[in-house]
Each structure stands twice: as C-alpha cells, then as structure tokens.
Amino acid sequence: MSIAEIFERVDKNKDGKISWDEFAEAIRAFSPLITSEELDQMFRELDVDGDNQIDAAEFASCLMLGGEGGKDDEDTVMKEAFDLYDIDGDGKISASEIHVVLKRLGEKHTMQECVMMVRAVDADGDGFVSFEEFKIMMSSNNIKSL
C-alpha cells in the first residue's frame, strides 16, 4: 500500500487533509488505550505548519522517517506496518489477524477473503504471511484492500 493510499484511508471526508478526529480514529484503531494527550503530542509533531491539519506532505514525511526515503527507511516503515498486523507478535500474520486489523480500520472483509489474501502471497505454504511475504503483499496490485 502506498503512502498516498494510507493517507486516503485516514482522510475520511476526502478533503485532502487529516483532521485531529480522523487522526485520532486511525491511531486508536491500533492503540485503543492511547491518551488524548499522547494523540495531541503526535498530531502537533506531524502538523509542521501548525494549521491544525495534517496534509499529504506532512503525512508522507512522517512515514518516510524524516523524508529520507531510502531503502532502510522503507524497510523500517514496512516492518512497523507488519508489526501492526502481527497482533500476537509471533513474527507471522494469520488470516484472523488481517481480519481483526481490517475490521478496526472499518473495512468490511469476510474471514474467507482474508484467508484468500494470505493464500495469494503465502509462498512457503505455511498458512501465514511472513515479513518477506508481507512486503510482496503490500506492494502487489492484486491486494488493493490492504
């Protein structure tokens, strides 16, 4: 999934900016216990121009870890995304973990669809998505829903 696609998912009202409420909803999908103070601090750090909204450039520079955009940064961002899906922290992603995360994000996919997503990239046939398989899945045009 590209940074632009992630931005579009968070920008619920499609106005080209992420409001505090949109930001809070997205962060709380993965960290339900985060405090409003922590959200405020994160939001202020991302809102470089201080307009109380996060635009695409601010969002991209955050995801690319300071705007460097190098291979190491890309792998770091991808690993962080992988870890969000790897709910139990076992180093692999199951169809049920994908189902839970997509549900948190407001996506409506059946468990069977999630099983098919795993099967589409499960190169070693173990029934799970490894980090290497995840990178392929996230860059694949076949899996646009993630």
Steps between C-alpha positions, in 0.01 A plus 500: 500500500641837407525797732235673289261207547556502876439875506176456305378239750564728796350805323142381549328813363735514198587868544873442449585562866494282810317662789572423864186283513600301191852460638371390841267243344782347295748486790241362743425217256845365585555647847162518673655598835690804371419816693369821348818671622716251310285548191531878533879476520522269198264719299696820583825332394351403164325833443821680402328814365273531805172522306334235722485256211747251356544532127636233268856637508509507881357150511749365245799654676389331821465161336829532321675576830610854437455496126819306424312237303793260484480120488569466872222748580260315272578170674454664840159638402402163353611319819290738711199427279570127525512526879157668502354196324702249706275542803643210701860593417598153374671630187229389260155622407196275495181553306321570828752775587440661160126473560528671841715787370283563195192499722664758729565713193133482405559267205236237439667174397389149579732255671506303175622809311779537755593134457519562124725804560739280697492225239575751224843579651578194713803386299611235749150358552503521881163678518653824628652816357868549585664844492644430153159384375339805664728734303389327180134518608518871579661584166274269299225641283307180567431596864370856481288470811789503745 
